[in-house]
Amino acid sequence: MKINSYPTKPFSIWIFILGNAILSLIILFVFFNKAYFNPERFVIGFIWSYAICATQWAGPVFINIFLDKHIQWLDRPITRTLTEILPGRLVLSSPFS
């Protein structure tokens, strides 16, 4: 019995692009001094924050989709948990190292 809670497409590309763009603008406003007044700082900060937002959003989703195809939760829950922790930690910590 195969239980797969993820659709083949977890989110549309437009939701991904717009969501990350909005979140990147919020990050710019909160963390970058005067980024909205200097075009160079704005572009650099926006690209940096967009890249981090995109990897933090897409990485765990793709890991879960990959693992859903290969290791089922009901068949091997301990193996699934352990194999999800290591790649998840690597993806989530890689932009900050």
C-alpha positions, 0 to 999 in steps of 0.5 A: 500500500503506497501512501503519497501525500505530495502531489507531483507538483508541490507548488506552482512556479509563480507562487515560488517566484512571487513568494520568494520575491516578497520575502526577499523584499521584506528581508531587504527592508529589515536587515539591509540599511538603506537598501531602498535608497541605493540601487547597487545595494538593492540589487545585491541584497535582493539577489542574495536574499532571493537565493537564500529564500529559494534554497530554503524553500525548495531544498526540503521540498525536493528532498521529501519528494525524492525520499517519498519515491524511494523510502516509504514512511510506513515501511521504514520509519526510522530509516526515513527519519534518519535519511531525511535529517542529514540532507535537510540539515545540509540544505538548510545550513549551506547558505549560512556557512 
